[in-house]
Amino acid sequence: MANDATQSIQDPATAGEDQYLTFILADEEYGVDILRVQEIKGWERPTPLPNTPDYIRGVINVRGMIVPIIDMRLRFGMEPLEYGPTTVVIMLRVISEDRERVMGIVVDAVSEVYSIGDDNLQPAPDFGTRIGIDFVRGLATVEEKMILVLDIDTLLGPGLIASEDAIQEGQSA
């Protein structure tokens, strides 16, 4: 009986499932692990940084911490969209080899929070070596919509600027 106090109570309906915050980009829905979400902020203009890819919009100061802001439309090669009342910045905790940092992603709008089990997460299709999708953790169908679940550590990790260089080299080849 002493162990009863230390056991966590889990809803059987969501056992083995993780929760994902979903957001909209160009009418498509993407998901990120909700445990990595620090906060959601309205759009504010960041301070631009020279010599960075166009998808790095700049940096903002969040309670004394300098946070890089990444425009996900531009990061994914989509048409830019004028920021509006639904545009938000999702602050995410990104973990790379030896450190943890906070980065903000600009998205068209926040959508929902869904519970998705690993058994409902399908692997991303293999398009060959020319198209890099290693930042897609998987695809899930929820309420008859397809959600691309992102691996933010890969998407926003150390290769963020290096991946732009590789894209440029591939286009010039």
C-alpha positions in Angstrom: 0.0 0.0 0.0 2.9 2.4 0.6 3.6 2.4 -3.1 0.1 3.5 -4.0 1.0 7.1 -3.1 3.9 7.2 -5.5 2.2 5.6 -8.5 0.9 8.0 -11.1 -2.7 7.7 -12.2 -3.1 7.6 -15.9 -6.3 7.8 -18.0 -6.5 4.4 -19.7 -7.9 6.2 -22.8 -4.6 8.1 -23.3 -2.1 5.6 -21.9 0.9 5.3 -24.2 0.0 8.5 -26.0 1.9 11.7 -26.2 0.3 15.1 -26.6 1.1 17.4 -29.5 0.4 21.1 -30.0 -0.6 21.6 -33.6 -0.3 24.7 -35.7 -1.3 25.8 -39.2 1.0 26.7 -42.1 -0.5 27.2 -45.5 -3.7 25.2 -44.6 -1.6 22.2 -43.4 -1.4 21.1 -39.8 1.9 20.3 -38.1 2.5 19.0 -34.5 5.2 19.5 -31.9 5.6 17.7 -28.6 3.7 19.8 -26.1 6.3 19.1 -23.4 8.7 21.2 -25.5 6.4 24.2 -25.7 7.5 27.0 -23.3 4.9 29.6 -24.3 2.9 31.0 -27.2 3.3 34.7 -27.9 1.7 37.1 -30.3 3.8 38.3 -33.2 6.3 41.0 -32.4 9.0 42.3 -34.8 12.4 40.8 -33.9 15.7 42.5 -34.2 17.2 41.3 -37.5 20.6 39.7 -37.6 23.0 40.2 -40.6 24.3 37.3 -42.7 21.6 34.8 -41.7 19.2 32.9 -43.9 15.9 34.7 -44.7 13.9 32.3 -42.5 15.8 33.5 -39.4 13.8 36.6 -38.8 16.0 37.8 -36.0 16.0 37.7 -32.2 13.7 38.9 -29.4 14.4 39.4 -25.7 12.1 37.2 -23.5 12.6 37.9 -19.9 16.3 38.6 -20.3 16.9 35.6 -22.7 17.8 36.3 -26.3 15.7 34.0 -28.5 16.1 33.4 -32.2 12.9 33.6 -34.3 12.4 31.2 -37.2 9.7 31.8 -39.8 8.4 28.3 -40.6 6.8 29.2 -43.9 10.2 30.4 -45.2 12.0 27.4 -43.5 9.8 25.0 -45.5 10.2 27.0 -48.7 6.6 28.2 -48.7 5.4 31.6 -50.0 5.7 34.3 -47.4 2.5 35.5 -45.8 1.9 38.9 -44.2 1.7 38.5 -40.5 -1.8 39.0 -39.2 -3.9 38.7 -36.0 -3.6 34.9 -35.9 0.2 34.9 -36.4 1.9 33.6 -33.3 5.4 32.7 -32.1 5.6 29.3 -30.4 8.6 29.2 -28.0 10.1 25.7 -28.0 12.8 24.1 -25.9 15.3 22.6 -28.4 17.9 20.0 -27.2 21.1 19.5 -29.1 24.2 17.5 -28.3 25.4 19.3 -25.2 22.9 22.0 -24.5 19.3 23.1 -24.3 18.0 26.4 -25.7 14.8 28.2 -26.5 13.9 29.1 -30.1 10.7 30.7 -31.4 8.9 29.6 -34.6 6.5 31.9 -36.4 3.3 30.0 -37.6 0.1 31.1 -39.3 -2.0 30.0 -36.3 -2.2 27.6 -33.4 -4.8 24.8 -33.9 -5.3 22.1 -31.3 -3.7 19.7 -28.7 -4.1 16.1 -29.7 -3.1 12.9 -28.0 -1.3 10.6 -30.5 0.0 7.1 -29.7 3.2 5.8 -31.3 1.1 3.1 -33.0 -0.9 5.9 -34.8 2.3 7.6 -36.0 3.3 6.4 -39.4 6.8 6.9 -40.8 7.4 9.7 -43.3 7.7 8.5 -46.9 11.2 8.1 -48.3 11.7 10.6 -51.2 15.4 9.7 -51.8 18.5 11.7 -50.9 17.6 15.0 -52.7 14.7 15.8 -50.4 15.6 16.0 -46.7 12.6 15.2 -44.4 14.6 13.8 -41.5 12.9 16.5 -39.3 9.5 14.7 -39.8 9.0 12.3 -36.9 6.0 10.8 -38.5 2.5 11.4 -39.9 -0.8 10.8 -38.0 -4.4 10.9 -39.0 -6.5 12.6 -36.4 -10.2 13.5 -36.9 -9.8 12.7 -40.6 -6.9 15.2 -41.1 -3.2 14.4 -41.7 -0.8 15.9 -39.2 2.9 16.1 -39.8 4.6 15.5 -36.4 7.9 17.4 -36.3 11.2 16.5 -34.6 12.1 19.9 -33.4 15.6 18.9 -32.3 16.5 18.0 -35.9 14.5 20.8 -37.5 16.0 23.6 -35.3 19.2 21.9 -34.2 22.8 22.7 -35.0 22.3 22.0 -38.7 19.8 24.8 -39.1 22.1 27.2 -41.0 24.2 24.3 -42.5 21.1 22.8 -44.0 20.5 26.1 -45.9 24.1 25.9 -47.3 23.4 22.3 -48.4 20.2 23.4 -50.2 22.1 26.2 -52.0 24.8 23.8 -53.1 22.3 21.3 -54.3 20.5 23.9 -56.4 23.7 25.1 -58.0 24.8 21.6 -58.9 
